[in-house]
Amino acid sequence: MIDHGPWGFYQKCIVGLLAAAYLVDGIANQSLGLAIPALVKVWGVPREAFATIAAIGLVGLTIGAAVGGVLGDRIGRKPMLVGSVLLFGVMTMAAGTAESLSALFWLRFLDGLGMGAMIPNGAAMISETTPLRKRPMAIAISMVFIAVGSMMSGLIASVVLPQWGWQAHFYVLGSFGVVAGVTFLFILPESPLFLARVRGNSEQLAATMRRLGHVLRADQPLAHQRPTGGDRFSGIGVLFAEGVKKSTLALWFAFFFCLLASYSVFSWVPAMLSDLGYPLSLASLGMTANGAGSIIGGILSGWFIERFGSRRSILWCAAFSIISALALGGMIYAGVTSLVLIFSGLAVMGFFLANVHNGMYTLSAYMYPPHVRSTGVGAAAAVARVGAIASSFVGVAALSMGGGTSYFLVIAMAIVLCFIGTAIVSRHVPPVK
């Protein structure tokens, strides 16, 4: 019913709420990085001392995505969304009370758990409340708000940090998550597919379906009721069932290298530009150019998938990402120093790479049935986060080997491997007819 049903005001409100969840996720994710310069000055510790704290946040994200996905399939999307948003909101605020690196280490780990658990449950909720023809666009638009949140956090920090200090910085950024979590508790519905699976044709399900524009008869059979017997909670085992195993492994492979490439850009572009001799202010603008392209590409990724399906959309965008990375590496090798050309190349690469990144989430939400959808998205996101962690070492190693040329060559190679994995996946989102 939902797959081919109306695209009404209530569904759009749910997508808006989940976009807000991704927004506050992006805000919380950037809170530490923005505060590090102030903490270095106040605590008198070297910048390198925060490397393990940044890394443990990514470890928390990885564990949170995997465990949060499984729990979302077992106890519901809403409890996990409310709990995860409140967790990272409270932990971000608590970072303002930290008096040592060790305290900040554990707070950042818990922060990461919340941020990681939110992502697969948000994608599953969108997938289970929007019609099939609008699903790719709904997921894409929501995911873009992670980048919007990152940009917002920078603007907020530019005001709060100089005026009130690093403690107020964490309090303010964390408060967005707390407010969002409390709001979700009262107005976010539970996924109707989850309700159908665990409670059958209940009044709560009927009420939710009415808001979605459907009338559920008392005797109506439900296509997504919970499996019985030994398969009741097959969890991650379903991801390796006959006919799915190859696509699962290929998706994980592709997603790993997608985030390896994305985070290599996100983490090391300023350092790469600085090595080329550009001042810090211009090096930071390089990330702004890449981020602007990423936001536009992320929004359009949904339209591309609706129009062409996920296979053609992701593969073509991956191909253009490879070309962009090789072109940037070639320019640096040739001694090109034009900021217009380099920044334009970064924006173009950001545009296409964001299409690939968002397409991975849309694809993972499509591949699996409702009773393991959150588990499937969470497992894929967890593997991808390992790629993000690996980028911390790969990016700096590439820069050390041959500067910007080898750096972009490594990024291109990672996207090539992502391309191969995506091509092997057999369960792709079809184009909307």
C-alpha positions in Angstrom: 0.0 0.0 0.0 2.7 2.5 1.0 4.9 1.6 -2.0 2.3 2.8 -4.5 0.3 5.1 -2.2 0.0 8.9 -2.1 2.8 11.4 -1.4 0.9 13.6 1.1 1.6 16.2 3.7 2.1 13.8 6.5 4.8 11.8 4.7 6.6 15.1 3.9 6.4 16.1 7.5 8.1 12.8 8.5 10.8 13.3 5.9 11.3 16.9 7.3 11.6 15.5 10.9 14.2 13.0 9.8 16.1 15.7 7.8 16.2 17.6 11.1 17.7 14.4 12.7 20.4 14.3 10.1 21.0 18.1 10.5 21.7 17.8 14.2 23.8 14.7 13.5 26.0 16.9 11.2 26.1 19.6 13.9 27.2 17.2 16.6 29.7 15.5 14.3 31.7 18.7 13.7 31.6 19.9 17.4 35.0 18.4 18.3 37.0 19.5 15.3 35.8 23.1 15.7 36.7 23.1 19.3 40.2 21.6 19.0 42.1 25.0 18.4 40.5 26.5 21.5 41.2 23.3 23.6 44.9 23.2 22.4 45.3 26.8 23.7 43.4 26.4 27.0 44.6 23.0 28.0 48.2 23.5 26.7 48.3 20.2 24.8 49.5 19.5 21.3 47.0 19.2 18.4 48.2 15.6 17.9 46.8 14.6 21.3 43.3 14.9 19.9 43.9 12.3 17.1 42.9 9.4 19.3 39.7 11.2 20.4 38.7 11.9 16.8 39.4 8.2 15.9 37.4 6.9 18.8 34.4 9.0 17.6 34.6 7.1 14.3 34.9 3.8 16.1 31.7 4.7 18.0 30.0 5.6 14.8 30.9 2.2 13.3 29.7 0.3 16.3 26.6 2.5 16.6 25.6 1.9 13.0 25.9 -1.9 13.3 24.3 -2.3 16.7 21.7 0.5 16.2 20.5 -1.1 13.0 19.9 -4.5 14.6 18.1 -2.9 17.6 16.0 -0.8 15.2 14.7 -4.0 13.6 14.0 -5.5 17.1 12.5 -2.7 19.2 11.4 -0.2 16.6 12.6 2.7 14.5 11.1 5.4 16.8 12.7 4.3 20.1 16.1 4.1 18.4 15.8 7.4 16.7 14.7 9.2 19.9 17.3 7.4 22.0 20.2 7.9 19.6 19.5 11.6 19.0 19.2 12.2 22.7 22.4 10.3 23.3 24.6 12.3 21.0 22.9 15.5 22.0 23.5 14.9 25.7 27.1 13.6 25.2 27.9 16.7 23.0 26.7 18.9 25.8 28.6 16.9 28.4 31.8 17.5 26.5 31.5 21.0 27.8 32.1 19.7 31.3 35.2 17.7 30.4 38.4 18.5 32.3 40.8 16.1 30.7 41.6 14.3 27.4 40.5 11.0 28.9 37.0 12.3 29.8 36.7 13.8 26.3 37.8 10.5 24.8 34.9 8.5 26.4 32.3 11.2 25.8 33.2 11.3 22.1 32.9 7.5 21.9 29.4 7.7 23.4 28.6 10.6 21.1 29.7 8.5 18.1 27.5 5.6 19.2 24.4 7.9 19.1 25.3 9.4 15.7 26.0 6.0 14.2 22.8 4.4 15.5 20.6 7.3 14.1 21.7 7.0 10.4 20.4 3.4 9.6 17.1 3.9 11.5 16.5 7.2 9.8 17.0 5.7 6.4 14.8 2.7 7.2 12.0 5.0 8.5 12.0 7.1 5.4 12.0 4.0 3.2 9.0 2.6 5.1 6.8 5.8 5.1 7.3 7.1 1.5 6.0 5.7 -1.8 8.5 3.9 -4.0 8.5 6.6 -6.6 9.6 9.3 -4.1 11.9 7.2 -1.9 15.2 7.9 -3.5 14.6 11.7 -3.5 13.4 11.6 0.1 16.5 9.7 1.3 18.8 11.9 -0.7 17.3 15.2 0.5 17.5 14.0 4.1 21.1 12.9 3.9 22.1 16.3 2.4 21.2 17.8 5.8 24.3 16.1 7.4 26.4 18.5 5.2 24.1 21.4 6.0 24.5 20.7 9.7 28.3 20.6 9.3 28.2 24.1 7.7 25.8 25.4 10.3 28.0 24.2 13.1 30.9 26.2 11.6 28.8 29.4 11.5 27.5 28.9 15.0 31.0 28.2 16.3 32.4 31.3 14.7 30.1 33.3 17.0 30.0 31.2 20.1 33.7 30.2 20.5 35.2 33.8 20.4 32.4 35.2 22.6 31.8 32.5 25.3 34.5 29.8 24.9 34.7 26.1 24.2 32.3 25.0 27.0 29.5 27.1 25.6 30.3 25.8 22.2 29.6 22.2 23.2 26.5 23.3 25.2 25.0 25.1 22.3 25.7 22.5 19.6 24.5 19.6 21.8 21.3 21.4 22.7 20.1 21.0 19.1 20.2 17.2 19.5 18.4 17.3 22.9 15.6 19.5 21.5 15.2 17.3 18.5 15.1 14.1 20.5 12.4 15.4 22.8 10.4 16.7 19.8 10.7 13.2 18.1 9.4 11.6 21.3 6.1 13.4 21.1 5.4 13.8 17.3 7.4 11.1 15.4 5.3 8.0 14.5 6.5 4.5 14.5 7.2 2.8 11.2 3.9 1.2 10.0 5.8 -1.7 8.5 7.4 -2.4 11.9 4.0 -2.1 13.6 2.5 -4.6 11.1 5.3 -7.0 11.8 5.3 -7.0 15.6 1.7 -6.1 16.5 -0.4 -7.1 13.5 -3.5 -5.1 12.5 -3.6 -2.9 15.6 -5.4 0.4 16.3 -2.0 2.1 16.4 -1.2 0.8 12.9 -4.6 1.7 11.6 -4.2 5.3 12.9 -0.8 5.7 11.4 -2.0 4.3 8.0 -4.9 6.8 8.1 -2.4 9.7 8.5 -0.5 8.3 5.6 -3.6 8.3 3.4 -4.7 4.7 3.6 -7.7 2.9 5.2 -6.8 -0.4 6.8 -9.6 -2.9 7.0 -9.9 -5.1 10.1 -9.6 -8.2 8.0 -6.9 -7.0 5.7 -3.9 -9.3 5.4 -0.5 -7.7 6.2 2.3 -8.4 3.8 5.0 -7.5 6.3 4.0 -9.4 9.4 6.8 -10.8 11.5 8.3 -14.1 10.4 7.5 -17.0 12.7 9.5 -19.9 14.1 13.2 -20.0 13.7 13.3 -17.0 11.3 11.6 -14.7 13.7 14.7 -12.6 14.3 17.2 -13.9 11.8 19.0 -10.6 12.0 22.3 -10.3 10.1 22.0 -13.9 8.8 19.3 -12.7 6.4 21.9 -10.5 4.7 23.7 -13.6 3.6 20.7 -15.6 2.5 20.6 -17.3 -0.9 20.2 -14.6 -3.6 21.3 -11.8 -1.3 24.8 -12.7 -0.2 26.6 -11.6 -3.3 24.9 -8.2 -3.3 25.5 -7.7 0.4 29.3 -8.4 0.1 29.5 -6.3 -3.1 27.6 -3.4 -1.4 29.9 -3.5 1.6 33.0 -3.5 -0.6 31.7 -0.5 -2.6 30.5 1.4 0.5 33.9 0.9 2.2 35.8 2.4 -0.7 33.2 5.1 -1.2 33.8 6.5 2.3 37.5 5.9 2.1 37.5 8.3 -0.9 34.9 10.7 0.7 36.7 11.0 4.0 40.1 11.3 2.3 38.8 14.4 0.6 37.0 15.7 3.7 40.0 15.2 6.0 43.0 16.0 3.9 42.1 18.6 1.2 43.1 21.5 3.4 46.5 19.8 4.2 47.0 19.1 0.5 46.4 22.7 -0.5 48.6 23.9 2.3 51.4 21.7 1.1 51.0 23.4 -2.3 51.8 26.7 -0.7 48.4 28.2 -0.3 47.6 30.1 3.0 45.2 28.5 5.5 42.3 30.8 4.6 42.4 29.6 1.0 43.0 26.0 1.9 39.8 26.1 4.0 37.9 27.6 1.0 38.9 24.5 -0.9 36.7 22.5 1.4 33.9 25.0 1.0 34.0 24.5 -2.8 33.9 20.8 -2.4 31.1 21.0 0.2 29.0 23.2 -2.1 29.3 20.7 -4.9 28.5 17.9 -2.5 25.3 19.5 -1.3 24.0 20.1 -4.9 25.1 16.6 -5.9 23.4 15.0 -2.8 20.1 16.7 -3.6 20.2 15.7 -7.2 21.2 12.1 -6.4 17.6 11.2 -5.6 16.4 12.6 -9.0 19.1 10.7 -10.8 18.1 7.4 -9.2 14.4 8.0 -9.9 15.2 8.8 -13.5 17.9 6.2 -14.3 17.8 3.7 -11.4 20.6 3.2 -8.9 22.9 1.1 -11.1 23.3 3.6 -13.9 23.2 6.6 -11.6 25.9 5.4 -9.2 28.2 4.0 -11.9 28.1 7.1 -14.1 28.7 9.4 -11.1 31.5 7.2 -9.9 33.1 7.3 -13.4 32.9 11.1 -13.4 34.3 11.2 -9.9 37.3 9.1 -11.1 37.8 11.5 -14.1 37.6 14.5 -11.7 40.2 13.1 -9.3 42.6 12.2 -12.1 42.2 15.6 -13.6 43.0 17.3 -10.3 46.1 15.0 -9.9 47.1 15.8 -13.4 46.8 19.5 -12.9 49.0 19.4 -9.8 51.6 17.2 -11.6 51.7 19.7 -14.4 52.2 22.6 -12.0 48.9 24.3 -12.5 48.3 26.8 -9.6 45.1 28.4 -10.7 42.7 28.4 -7.7 39.8 28.8 -10.1 40.7 25.5 -11.8 41.5 23.6 -8.6 38.5 24.8 -6.7 36.2 24.1 -9.7 37.7 20.6 -9.9 37.1 20.0 -6.2 33.4 21.2 -6.6 32.9 18.9 -9.5 34.4 16.0 -7.7 32.3 16.8 -4.6 29.1 16.9 -6.8 29.7 13.4 -8.3 31.1 11.8 -5.2 28.1 12.9 -3.1 25.8 11.3 -5.7 27.7 8.0 -5.1 27.7 8.4 -1.3 23.9 9.1 -1.1 23.2 6.5 -3.7 24.8 3.9 -1.4 22.3 4.6 1.4 19.4 4.5 -1.0 20.6 1.2 -2.4 21.1 -0.4 1.0 17.6 0.7 2.1 16.1 -0.9 -1.0 18.0 -4.2 -1.0 16.6 -5.8 2.2 13.0 -6.7 3.4 11.5 -4.6 6.2 12.2 -7.0 9.1 16.0 -6.6 8.5 16.1 -3.2 6.7 17.6 -1.3 9.5 20.1 -4.1 10.2 21.1 -4.1 6.5 21.6 -0.3 6.3 23.4 -0.4 9.7 25.8 -3.2 8.7 26.6 -1.5 5.4 27.2 1.9 7.1 29.4 0.2 9.8 31.6 -1.3 7.1 31.7 2.0 5.3 32.8 3.7 8.6 35.8 1.4 8.7 36.7 2.9 5.3 36.4 6.4 6.9 38.7 5.3 9.7 41.2 4.0 7.2 41.2 7.3 5.4 43.0 8.8 8.4 46.0 6.8 7.5 45.6 6.4 3.7 45.3 10.2 3.1 48.4 11.2 5.0 50.4 8.3 3.5 49.4 9.4 0.0 50.4 13.0 0.6 53.7 11.8 2.0 54.4 9.6 -1.0 54.0 12.2 -3.8 52.0 15.2 -2.6 48.8 16.2 -4.3 49.4 14.0 -7.4 49.6 10.7 -5.5 46.8 11.9 -3.2 44.3 12.3 -6.0 45.5 9.1 -7.6 44.7 7.1 -4.5 41.3 8.7 -4.3 40.7 7.7 -7.9 41.8 4.1 -7.2 39.4 3.9 -4.3 36.5 5.1 -6.4 37.4 2.6 -9.1 37.0 -0.2 -6.5 33.7 1.3 -5.4 32.6 1.2 -9.1 33.5 -2.5 -9.3 31.6 -3.3 -6.2 28.5 -1.4 -7.3 28.6 -3.1 -10.7 28.5 -6.6 -9.0 25.4 -5.7 -6.9 22.4 -7.4 -8.5 19.6 -5.9 -6.4 19.5 -2.3 -7.7 16.8 0.3 -7.4 14.9 0.4 -10.7 14.0 3.6 -12.4 10.6 5.1 -11.7 8.3 4.5 -14.7 
